[in-house]
Amino acid sequence: MTKLTLRSPAKINLFLRILGKRPDGYHELASLFQAVDLCDTLEFSLSDRDHLTCSDKTLPTDSSNLILKAAELYRRKTGLQSGLKVNLHKKIPIQGGLGGGSSNAATTLWAFNALNNNLVPLNDLTRWASEIGSDTSFFFSNGTAYCTGRGEQVLNQTPLDNRHFWIVKLPQGISTPQVYKSLDLDQLAMRDPLIALESFSTSKPHYFNDLEEAAYKVMPSLKTVQSKLQDAGLKPILSGSGSSFFCIGEGAMPSLEGCESFRVRTLKRESSSWYA
Ligand code: C5P
């Protein structure tokens, strides 16, 4: 039986600009997404029915898991009948703004397609991925992409090679809808996302996240951790809606009670393979 083992990377948002609220309730955003080498590992094989196992026993393994939603979506779109057996080894923290669930879903679409002799072109998988979540399509990029719309419009950028960051995840997760609900659009600086994008090809990149103040309102302990990281000489930037920061700067990582920290580097995807 063919078995496929793939890495499923986390993402960070090098900058995240919120442009407004849309009639469908989502927010229009412009963000530079970057894949990093903090990865889950997934093993896939075709089977007569879907079956998911996971190293993290707190994660649901029923049809609410995005992996099984992706398998169901692939079947619905292609008309294929086969099931998928998946074993997930979880390393990416949950509810951390690191895109772990979305990445697992994208990896599943890729794997199901690879196990079916690449029946579906990449463009279609990318489009289908947006039905699972706003940041799922990003993972079909080359690993560095400017994403707009609700996050699902993906434009590849020149890969940012070998940049290192610390990622710090607070012990509690945060609810993305709650952060968006706490957002005060009138308080945001009117930064031009295209200028921010251009800054990443200079020596002075503009890192920022428009969701930061909203996330501090929902989880005040984020502000405390941000201050401690700044005191250590690091520049922490919230990833997505939190509850993780990625840090730039050369300071040493301070000890932060209950937090997990990871040293990561940027990751890219070559066009005909998944993340190596
Ligand atoms: O698309 P996804 O399921 O990841 O989004 C989770 C929630 O985050 C949405 O229900 C919405 O409340 C919020 N969101 C938003 N605007 C976006 C992306 C997400 O308001 N562009």
py3Dmol code that shows the C-alpha trace and the ligand (Angstrom):
import py3Dmol

protein = """\
ATOM      1  CA  MET A   1       0.000   0.000   0.000  1.00  0.00           C
ATOM      2  CA  THR A   2       1.390   3.433  -0.937  1.00  0.00           C
ATOM      3  CA  LYS A   3       2.076   5.578   2.102  1.00  0.00           C
ATOM      4  CA  LEU A   4       2.934   9.267   1.856  1.00  0.00           C
ATOM      5  CA  THR A   5       4.639  11.177   4.700  1.00  0.00           C
ATOM      6  CA  LEU A   6       4.508  14.981   4.430  1.00  0.00           C
ATOM      7  CA  ARG A   7       5.510  17.958   6.556  1.00  0.00           C
ATOM      8  CA  SER A   8       2.829  20.529   7.296  1.00  0.00           C
ATOM      9  CA  PRO A   9       4.418  23.891   8.166  1.00  0.00           C
ATOM     10  CA  ALA A  10       3.272  26.750  10.371  1.00  0.00           C
ATOM     11  CA  LYS A  11       2.961  30.290   9.003  1.00  0.00           C
ATOM     12  CA  ILE A  12       3.604  33.719  10.418  1.00  0.00           C
ATOM     13  CA  ASN A  13       2.297  37.071   9.136  1.00  0.00           C
ATOM     14  CA  LEU A  14       5.307  39.317   8.531  1.00  0.00           C
ATOM     15  CA  PHE A  15       2.816  42.157   8.294  1.00  0.00           C
ATOM     16  CA  LEU A  16      -0.956  42.104   8.556  1.00  0.00           C
ATOM     17  CA  ARG A  17      -3.017  45.089   7.489  1.00  0.00           C
ATOM     18  CA  ILE A  18      -6.804  45.101   7.971  1.00  0.00           C
ATOM     19  CA  LEU A  19      -8.465  47.308   5.357  1.00  0.00           C
ATOM     20  CA  GLY A  20     -12.121  47.142   6.397  1.00  0.00           C
ATOM     21  CA  LYS A  21     -15.141  45.011   7.110  1.00  0.00           C
ATOM     22  CA  ARG A  22     -16.914  43.312   4.224  1.00  0.00           C
ATOM     23  CA  PRO A  23     -20.649  42.810   3.711  1.00  0.00           C
ATOM     24  CA  ASP A  24     -20.157  39.028   4.240  1.00  0.00           C
ATOM     25  CA  GLY A  25     -18.815  39.668   7.795  1.00  0.00           C
ATOM     26  CA  TYR A  26     -15.185  38.870   6.948  1.00  0.00           C
ATOM     27  CA  HIS A  27     -12.445  41.505   6.942  1.00  0.00           C
ATOM     28  CA  GLU A  28     -10.567  42.636   3.877  1.00  0.00           C
ATOM     29  CA  LEU A  29      -6.884  42.155   4.621  1.00  0.00           C
ATOM     30  CA  ALA A  30      -3.472  42.519   3.010  1.00  0.00           C
ATOM     31  CA  SER A  31      -0.743  40.409   4.563  1.00  0.00           C
ATOM     32  CA  LEU A  32       2.680  38.977   3.805  1.00  0.00           C
ATOM     33  CA  PHE A  33       2.494  35.329   4.848  1.00  0.00           C
ATOM     34  CA  GLN A  34       5.645  33.299   5.439  1.00  0.00           C
ATOM     35  CA  ALA A  35       5.957  29.528   5.974  1.00  0.00           C
ATOM     36  CA  VAL A  36       8.385  28.468   8.730  1.00  0.00           C
ATOM     37  CA  ASP A  37       9.978  25.151   9.619  1.00  0.00           C
ATOM     38  CA  LEU A  38       7.861  24.466  12.706  1.00  0.00           C
ATOM     39  CA  CYS A  39       6.038  21.487  11.209  1.00  0.00           C
ATOM     40  CA  ASP A  40       3.484  18.814  11.956  1.00  0.00           C
ATOM     41  CA  THR A  41       4.044  15.477  10.229  1.00  0.00           C
ATOM     42  CA  LEU A  42       1.219  13.656   8.462  1.00  0.00           C
ATOM     43  CA  GLU A  43       1.198  10.101   7.126  1.00  0.00           C
ATOM     44  CA  PHE A  44      -1.398   9.310   4.466  1.00  0.00           C
ATOM     45  CA  SER A  45      -2.644   6.197   2.717  1.00  0.00           C
ATOM     46  CA  LEU A  46      -5.779   5.424   0.727  1.00  0.00           C
ATOM     47  CA  SER A  47      -8.342   3.357   2.582  1.00  0.00           C
ATOM     48  CA  ASP A  48     -11.950   2.214   2.245  1.00  0.00           C
ATOM     49  CA  ARG A  49     -13.075   4.889   4.750  1.00  0.00           C
ATOM     50  CA  ASP A  50     -11.613   7.976   6.460  1.00  0.00           C
ATOM     51  CA  HIS A  51      -9.659   7.339   9.647  1.00  0.00           C
ATOM     52  CA  LEU A  52      -7.674   9.966  11.574  1.00  0.00           C
ATOM     53  CA  THR A  53      -5.334   9.385  14.515  1.00  0.00           C
ATOM     54  CA  CYS A  54      -3.405  12.124  16.298  1.00  0.00           C
ATOM     55  CA  SER A  55      -0.507  12.342  18.768  1.00  0.00           C
ATOM     56  CA  ASP A  56      -2.356  15.154  20.605  1.00  0.00           C
ATOM     57  CA  LYS A  57      -5.312  13.533  22.345  1.00  0.00           C
ATOM     58  CA  THR A  58      -6.992  16.924  22.987  1.00  0.00           C
ATOM     59  CA  LEU A  59      -7.643  17.390  19.249  1.00  0.00           C
ATOM     60  CA  PRO A  60     -10.911  16.014  17.859  1.00  0.00           C
ATOM     61  CA  THR A  61     -10.384  13.300  15.242  1.00  0.00           C
ATOM     62  CA  ASP A  62     -13.986  13.286  13.988  1.00  0.00           C
ATOM     63  CA  SER A  63     -15.419  15.042  10.928  1.00  0.00           C
ATOM     64  CA  SER A  64     -14.937  18.452  12.624  1.00  0.00           C
ATOM     65  CA  ASN A  65     -11.160  18.137  12.118  1.00  0.00           C
ATOM     66  CA  LEU A  66     -10.000  20.196   9.112  1.00  0.00           C
ATOM     67  CA  ILE A  67      -8.045  17.174   7.812  1.00  0.00           C
ATOM     68  CA  LEU A  68     -11.245  15.177   7.366  1.00  0.00           C
ATOM     69  CA  LYS A  69     -13.060  18.257   6.032  1.00  0.00           C
ATOM     70  CA  ALA A  70     -10.330  18.520   3.370  1.00  0.00           C
ATOM     71  CA  ALA A  71     -10.689  14.814   2.496  1.00  0.00           C
ATOM     72  CA  GLU A  72     -14.463  15.230   2.161  1.00  0.00           C
ATOM     73  CA  LEU A  73     -14.023  18.367   0.032  1.00  0.00           C
ATOM     74  CA  TYR A  74     -11.610  16.533  -2.305  1.00  0.00           C
ATOM     75  CA  ARG A  75     -14.114  13.690  -2.759  1.00  0.00           C
ATOM     76  CA  ARG A  76     -17.007  16.093  -3.342  1.00  0.00           C
ATOM     77  CA  LYS A  77     -15.101  18.089  -5.966  1.00  0.00           C
ATOM     78  CA  THR A  78     -13.608  15.105  -7.825  1.00  0.00           C
ATOM     79  CA  GLY A  79     -16.402  12.561  -7.448  1.00  0.00           C
ATOM     80  CA  LEU A  80     -13.858   9.993  -6.195  1.00  0.00           C
ATOM     81  CA  GLN A  81     -15.082   7.543  -3.557  1.00  0.00           C
ATOM     82  CA  SER A  82     -11.894   6.523  -1.731  1.00  0.00           C
ATOM     83  CA  GLY A  83     -11.306   7.133   1.986  1.00  0.00           C
ATOM     84  CA  LEU A  84      -8.095   8.441   3.532  1.00  0.00           C
ATOM     85  CA  LYS A  85      -6.153   7.081   6.500  1.00  0.00           C
ATOM     86  CA  VAL A  86      -4.165   9.836   8.242  1.00  0.00           C
ATOM     87  CA  ASN A  87      -1.842   9.874  11.222  1.00  0.00           C
ATOM     88  CA  LEU A  88      -1.050  13.374  12.500  1.00  0.00           C
ATOM     89  CA  HIS A  89       1.997  14.071  14.639  1.00  0.00           C
ATOM     90  CA  LYS A  90       1.246  17.505  16.104  1.00  0.00           C
ATOM     91  CA  LYS A  91       3.985  20.037  16.873  1.00  0.00           C
ATOM     92  CA  ILE A  92       2.377  23.348  15.861  1.00  0.00           C
ATOM     93  CA  PRO A  93       0.552  24.867  18.865  1.00  0.00           C
ATOM     94  CA  ILE A  94      -3.210  25.056  18.521  1.00  0.00           C
ATOM     95  CA  GLN A  95      -5.036  28.439  18.500  1.00  0.00           C
ATOM     96  CA  GLY A  96      -1.722  30.221  18.134  1.00  0.00           C
ATOM     97  CA  GLY A  97      -2.295  32.226  14.929  1.00  0.00           C
ATOM     98  CA  LEU A  98       0.218  29.913  13.271  1.00  0.00           C
ATOM     99  CA  GLY A  99      -2.183  28.352  10.758  1.00  0.00           C
ATOM    100  CA  GLY A 100      -1.643  24.763  11.946  1.00  0.00           C
ATOM    101  CA  GLY A 101      -5.151  23.493  11.167  1.00  0.00           C
ATOM    102  CA  SER A 102      -5.216  25.269   7.789  1.00  0.00           C
ATOM    103  CA  SER A 103      -1.796  23.873   6.935  1.00  0.00           C
ATOM    104  CA  ASN A 104      -2.947  20.334   7.827  1.00  0.00           C
ATOM    105  CA  ALA A 105      -5.984  20.797   5.550  1.00  0.00           C
ATOM    106  CA  ALA A 106      -3.839  22.051   2.639  1.00  0.00           C
ATOM    107  CA  THR A 107      -1.377  19.188   3.159  1.00  0.00           C
ATOM    108  CA  THR A 108      -4.301  16.736   3.051  1.00  0.00           C
ATOM    109  CA  LEU A 109      -5.586  18.146  -0.257  1.00  0.00           C
ATOM    110  CA  TRP A 110      -2.070  17.856  -1.697  1.00  0.00           C
ATOM    111  CA  ALA A 111      -1.631  14.288  -0.381  1.00  0.00           C
ATOM    112  CA  PHE A 112      -5.047  13.033  -1.522  1.00  0.00           C
ATOM    113  CA  ASN A 113      -4.295  14.447  -4.965  1.00  0.00           C
ATOM    114  CA  ALA A 114      -0.782  12.925  -5.051  1.00  0.00           C
ATOM    115  CA  LEU A 115      -2.234   9.518  -4.088  1.00  0.00           C
ATOM    116  CA  ASN A 116      -4.593   9.932  -7.073  1.00  0.00           C
ATOM    117  CA  ASN A 117      -1.796  10.577  -9.604  1.00  0.00           C
ATOM    118  CA  ASN A 118      -2.157  14.376  -9.374  1.00  0.00           C
ATOM    119  CA  LEU A 119      -5.579  14.302 -10.970  1.00  0.00           C
ATOM    120  CA  VAL A 120      -6.297  17.977 -10.139  1.00  0.00           C
ATOM    121  CA  PRO A 121      -4.091  20.976 -11.093  1.00  0.00           C
ATOM    122  CA  LEU A 122      -2.593  23.056  -8.291  1.00  0.00           C
ATOM    123  CA  ASN A 123      -4.709  26.128  -9.175  1.00  0.00           C
ATOM    124  CA  ASP A 124      -7.900  24.187  -8.481  1.00  0.00           C
ATOM    125  CA  LEU A 125      -6.580  22.841  -5.158  1.00  0.00           C
ATOM    126  CA  THR A 126      -5.654  26.414  -4.160  1.00  0.00           C
ATOM    127  CA  ARG A 127      -9.160  27.631  -4.970  1.00  0.00           C
ATOM    128  CA  TRP A 128     -10.862  24.719  -3.214  1.00  0.00           C
ATOM    129  CA  ALA A 129      -8.688  25.277  -0.132  1.00  0.00           C
ATOM    130  CA  SER A 130     -10.352  28.656   0.480  1.00  0.00           C
ATOM    131  CA  GLU A 131     -13.630  26.837   1.219  1.00  0.00           C
ATOM    132  CA  ILE A 132     -11.980  25.328   4.316  1.00  0.00           C
ATOM    133  CA  GLY A 133     -10.494  28.526   5.779  1.00  0.00           C
ATOM    134  CA  SER A 134      -9.259  31.971   4.794  1.00  0.00           C
ATOM    135  CA  ASP A 135      -5.561  31.092   5.181  1.00  0.00           C
ATOM    136  CA  THR A 136      -5.610  27.526   3.780  1.00  0.00           C
ATOM    137  CA  SER A 137      -4.852  28.604   0.181  1.00  0.00           C
ATOM    138  CA  PHE A 138      -1.595  30.269   1.273  1.00  0.00           C
ATOM    139  CA  PHE A 139       0.057  26.880   1.810  1.00  0.00           C
ATOM    140  CA  PHE A 140      -0.095  26.202  -1.949  1.00  0.00           C
ATOM    141  CA  SER A 141       2.202  29.202  -2.524  1.00  0.00           C
ATOM    142  CA  ASN A 142       5.998  28.976  -2.716  1.00  0.00           C
ATOM    143  CA  GLY A 143       6.129  29.752   1.037  1.00  0.00           C
ATOM    144  CA  THR A 144       6.258  33.563   0.841  1.00  0.00           C
ATOM    145  CA  ALA A 145       3.067  35.188  -0.438  1.00  0.00           C
ATOM    146  CA  TYR A 146       1.172  38.456  -0.407  1.00  0.00           C
ATOM    147  CA  CYS A 147      -2.396  37.497   0.486  1.00  0.00           C
ATOM    148  CA  THR A 148      -5.454  39.715   0.011  1.00  0.00           C
ATOM    149  CA  GLY A 149      -9.248  39.409   0.025  1.00  0.00           C
ATOM    150  CA  ARG A 150     -10.126  37.520   3.190  1.00  0.00           C
ATOM    151  CA  GLY A 151      -6.646  35.971   2.865  1.00  0.00           C
ATOM    152  CA  GLU A 152      -7.401  33.525   0.058  1.00  0.00           C
ATOM    153  CA  GLN A 153      -6.033  35.602  -2.863  1.00  0.00           C
ATOM    154  CA  VAL A 154      -2.431  34.410  -2.984  1.00  0.00           C
ATOM    155  CA  LEU A 155       0.405  36.068  -4.883  1.00  0.00           C
ATOM    156  CA  ASN A 156       3.842  34.407  -4.687  1.00  0.00           C
ATOM    157  CA  GLN A 157       6.760  36.628  -3.675  1.00  0.00           C
ATOM    158  CA  THR A 158      10.512  36.126  -3.930  1.00  0.00           C
ATOM    159  CA  PRO A 159      11.278  33.620  -1.144  1.00  0.00           C
ATOM    160  CA  LEU A 160      12.838  35.114   1.982  1.00  0.00           C
ATOM    161  CA  ASP A 161      15.767  32.753   2.424  1.00  0.00           C
ATOM    162  CA  ASN A 162      17.097  31.569   5.752  1.00  0.00           C
ATOM    163  CA  ARG A 163      15.723  34.241   8.058  1.00  0.00           C
ATOM    164  CA  HIS A 164      15.483  33.136  11.663  1.00  0.00           C
ATOM    165  CA  PHE A 165      12.849  34.077  14.253  1.00  0.00           C
ATOM    166  CA  TRP A 166      11.820  33.057  17.716  1.00  0.00           C
ATOM    167  CA  ILE A 167       8.189  32.059  18.048  1.00  0.00           C
ATOM    168  CA  VAL A 168       6.647  32.380  21.516  1.00  0.00           C
ATOM    169  CA  LYS A 169       3.251  30.816  22.198  1.00  0.00           C
ATOM    170  CA  LEU A 170       1.272  31.729  25.308  1.00  0.00           C
ATOM    171  CA  PRO A 171      -0.250  28.836  27.288  1.00  0.00           C
ATOM    172  CA  GLN A 172      -3.836  29.828  26.406  1.00  0.00           C
ATOM    173  CA  GLY A 173      -5.255  29.831  22.888  1.00  0.00           C
ATOM    174  CA  ILE A 174      -7.252  32.770  21.545  1.00  0.00           C
ATOM    175  CA  SER A 175     -10.453  32.842  19.493  1.00  0.00           C
ATOM    176  CA  THR A 176      -9.959  34.442  16.064  1.00  0.00           C
ATOM    177  CA  PRO A 177     -13.607  35.596  15.700  1.00  0.00           C
ATOM    178  CA  GLN A 178     -13.406  37.235  19.132  1.00  0.00           C
ATOM    179  CA  VAL A 179     -10.257  39.170  18.161  1.00  0.00           C
ATOM    180  CA  TYR A 180     -11.880  40.385  14.947  1.00  0.00           C
ATOM    181  CA  LYS A 181     -14.967  41.417  16.947  1.00  0.00           C
ATOM    182  CA  SER A 182     -12.808  43.528  19.303  1.00  0.00           C
ATOM    183  CA  LEU A 183     -11.101  45.314  16.434  1.00  0.00           C
ATOM    184  CA  ASP A 184     -11.590  49.090  16.267  1.00  0.00           C
ATOM    185  CA  LEU A 185     -11.074  49.882  12.587  1.00  0.00           C
ATOM    186  CA  ASP A 186     -10.993  53.652  13.248  1.00  0.00           C
ATOM    187  CA  GLN A 187      -7.905  53.291  15.448  1.00  0.00           C
ATOM    188  CA  LEU A 188      -5.733  51.626  12.791  1.00  0.00           C
ATOM    189  CA  ALA A 189      -2.827  53.488  11.190  1.00  0.00           C
ATOM    190  CA  MET A 190      -3.520  54.013   7.483  1.00  0.00           C
ATOM    191  CA  ARG A 191      -0.403  52.166   6.346  1.00  0.00           C
ATOM    192  CA  ASP A 192      -0.125  51.344   2.652  1.00  0.00           C
ATOM    193  CA  PRO A 193       0.304  47.555   2.377  1.00  0.00           C
ATOM    194  CA  LEU A 194       2.143  47.854  -0.949  1.00  0.00           C
ATOM    195  CA  ILE A 195       4.785  50.048   0.697  1.00  0.00           C
ATOM    196  CA  ALA A 196       5.079  47.451   3.488  1.00  0.00           C
ATOM    197  CA  LEU A 197       5.443  44.738   0.844  1.00  0.00           C
ATOM    198  CA  GLU A 198       8.202  46.630  -0.965  1.00  0.00           C
ATOM    199  CA  SER A 199      10.042  47.151   2.320  1.00  0.00           C
ATOM    200  CA  PHE A 200      10.790  43.402   2.468  1.00  0.00           C
ATOM    201  CA  SER A 201      13.169  43.741  -0.466  1.00  0.00           C
ATOM    202  CA  THR A 202      15.128  46.424   1.456  1.00  0.00           C
ATOM    203  CA  SER A 203      17.198  46.245   4.645  1.00  0.00           C
ATOM    204  CA  LYS A 204      14.362  47.875   6.649  1.00  0.00           C
ATOM    205  CA  PRO A 205      11.307  45.605   6.493  1.00  0.00           C
ATOM    206  CA  HIS A 206       8.075  46.913   8.070  1.00  0.00           C
ATOM    207  CA  TYR A 207       6.825  44.250  10.473  1.00  0.00           C
ATOM    208  CA  PHE A 208       3.417  45.000  12.049  1.00  0.00           C
ATOM    209  CA  ASN A 209       0.014  43.507  12.818  1.00  0.00           C
ATOM    210  CA  ASP A 210      -3.234  45.517  12.861  1.00  0.00           C
ATOM    211  CA  LEU A 211      -4.879  42.892  15.114  1.00  0.00           C
ATOM    212  CA  GLU A 212      -2.431  43.496  17.985  1.00  0.00           C
ATOM    213  CA  GLU A 213      -4.510  45.946  20.080  1.00  0.00           C
ATOM    214  CA  ALA A 214      -7.672  43.851  19.602  1.00  0.00           C
ATOM    215  CA  ALA A 215      -5.816  40.712  20.730  1.00  0.00           C
ATOM    216  CA  TYR A 216      -4.518  42.555  23.859  1.00  0.00           C
ATOM    217  CA  LYS A 217      -8.124  43.461  24.734  1.00  0.00           C
ATOM    218  CA  VAL A 218      -9.193  39.806  24.448  1.00  0.00           C
ATOM    219  CA  MET A 219      -6.105  38.432  26.234  1.00  0.00           C
ATOM    220  CA  PRO A 220      -4.293  41.043  28.409  1.00  0.00           C
ATOM    221  CA  SER A 221      -1.506  38.551  29.267  1.00  0.00           C
ATOM    222  CA  LEU A 222      -0.286  38.980  25.664  1.00  0.00           C
ATOM    223  CA  LYS A 223       0.682  42.572  26.528  1.00  0.00           C
ATOM    224  CA  THR A 224       2.691  41.390  29.567  1.00  0.00           C
ATOM    225  CA  VAL A 225       4.612  38.871  27.459  1.00  0.00           C
ATOM    226  CA  GLN A 226       5.176  41.495  24.753  1.00  0.00           C
ATOM    227  CA  SER A 227       6.767  43.828  27.349  1.00  0.00           C
ATOM    228  CA  LYS A 228       9.019  41.077  28.700  1.00  0.00           C
ATOM    229  CA  LEU A 229      10.225  40.222  25.201  1.00  0.00           C
ATOM    230  CA  GLN A 230      10.907  43.907  24.487  1.00  0.00           C
ATOM    231  CA  ASP A 231      12.855  44.188  27.771  1.00  0.00           C
ATOM    232  CA  ALA A 232      15.011  41.283  26.538  1.00  0.00           C
ATOM    233  CA  GLY A 233      15.908  43.298  23.420  1.00  0.00           C
ATOM    234  CA  LEU A 234      13.578  41.428  21.069  1.00  0.00           C
ATOM    235  CA  LYS A 235      10.909  42.941  18.812  1.00  0.00           C
ATOM    236  CA  PRO A 236       7.784  40.775  19.134  1.00  0.00           C
ATOM    237  CA  ILE A 237       5.084  40.876  16.442  1.00  0.00           C
ATOM    238  CA  LEU A 238       1.769  39.097  16.898  1.00  0.00           C
ATOM    239  CA  SER A 239       1.173  36.311  14.356  1.00  0.00           C
ATOM    240  CA  GLY A 240      -2.332  36.256  12.891  1.00  0.00           C
ATOM    241  CA  SER A 241      -4.849  36.831  15.680  1.00  0.00           C
ATOM    242  CA  GLY A 242      -2.455  35.379  18.312  1.00  0.00           C
ATOM    243  CA  SER A 243      -1.749  33.912  20.799  1.00  0.00           C
ATOM    244  CA  SER A 244       1.821  33.668  19.425  1.00  0.00           C
ATOM    245  CA  PHE A 245       4.451  36.259  18.744  1.00  0.00           C
ATOM    246  CA  PHE A 246       7.327  35.907  16.352  1.00  0.00           C
ATOM    247  CA  CYS A 247      10.382  37.900  17.372  1.00  0.00           C
ATOM    248  CA  ILE A 248      13.046  39.687  15.419  1.00  0.00           C
ATOM    249  CA  GLY A 249      16.261  41.057  16.901  1.00  0.00           C
ATOM    250  CA  GLU A 250      19.297  39.484  18.504  1.00  0.00           C
ATOM    251  CA  GLY A 251      18.275  39.395  22.182  1.00  0.00           C
ATOM    252  CA  ALA A 252      18.301  36.073  24.058  1.00  0.00           C
ATOM    253  CA  MET A 253      14.923  34.463  24.755  1.00  0.00           C
ATOM    254  CA  PRO A 254      13.929  35.229  28.374  1.00  0.00           C
ATOM    255  CA  SER A 255      12.245  32.548  30.450  1.00  0.00           C
ATOM    256  CA  LEU A 256       8.472  33.121  30.302  1.00  0.00           C
ATOM    257  CA  GLU A 257       6.329  31.043  32.596  1.00  0.00           C
ATOM    258  CA  GLY A 258       4.071  28.607  30.780  1.00  0.00           C
ATOM    259  CA  CYS A 259       5.087  29.834  27.302  1.00  0.00           C
ATOM    260  CA  GLU A 260       6.549  27.577  24.648  1.00  0.00           C
ATOM    261  CA  SER A 261       9.295  28.959  22.422  1.00  0.00           C
ATOM    262  CA  PHE A 262      10.606  27.693  19.088  1.00  0.00           C
ATOM    263  CA  ARG A 263      13.572  28.830  17.000  1.00  0.00           C
ATOM    264  CA  VAL A 264      12.370  28.722  13.389  1.00  0.00           C
ATOM    265  CA  ARG A 265      13.613  29.630   9.953  1.00  0.00           C
ATOM    266  CA  THR A 266      11.780  30.507   6.753  1.00  0.00           C
ATOM    267  CA  LEU A 267      10.730  27.615   4.560  1.00  0.00           C
ATOM    268  CA  LYS A 268       9.980  27.460   0.830  1.00  0.00           C
ATOM    269  CA  ARG A 269       8.057  25.075  -1.369  1.00  0.00           C
ATOM    270  CA  GLU A 270       9.476  24.028  -4.735  1.00  0.00           C
ATOM    271  CA  SER A 271       6.859  24.040  -7.492  1.00  0.00           C
ATOM    272  CA  SER A 272       6.431  20.286  -8.008  1.00  0.00           C
ATOM    273  CA  SER A 273       6.724  19.077  -4.419  1.00  0.00           C
ATOM    274  CA  TRP A 274       5.350  19.757  -0.960  1.00  0.00           C
ATOM    275  CA  TYR A 275       7.430  21.420   1.822  1.00  0.00           C
ATOM    276  CA  ALA A 276      10.795  19.613   2.184  1.00  0.00           C
TER     277      ALA A 276
END
"""
ligand_1 = """\
21
C5P
O -11.811 31.745 7.444
P -11.578 31.301 8.833
O -12.478 30.165 9.237
O -10.160 31.005 9.135
O -11.956 32.538 9.753
C -12.235 32.413 11.113
C -12.931 33.671 11.589
O -12.032 34.770 11.579
C -14.095 34.116 10.721
O -15.289 33.484 11.105
C -14.134 35.611 10.991
O -14.755 35.872 12.240
C -12.678 35.966 11.155
N -12.039 36.447 9.913
C -12.380 37.704 9.417
N -11.763 38.154 8.283
C -10.854 37.408 7.641
C -10.501 36.133 8.113
C -11.126 35.681 9.274
O -13.202 38.413 9.995
N -10.260 37.892 6.533
"""
view = py3Dmol.view(width=600, height=400)
view.addModel(protein, "pdb")
view.setStyle({"model": 0}, {"cartoon": {"style": "trace"}})
view.addModel(ligand_1, "xyz")
view.setStyle({"model": 1}, {"stick": {}})
view.zoomTo()
view.show()
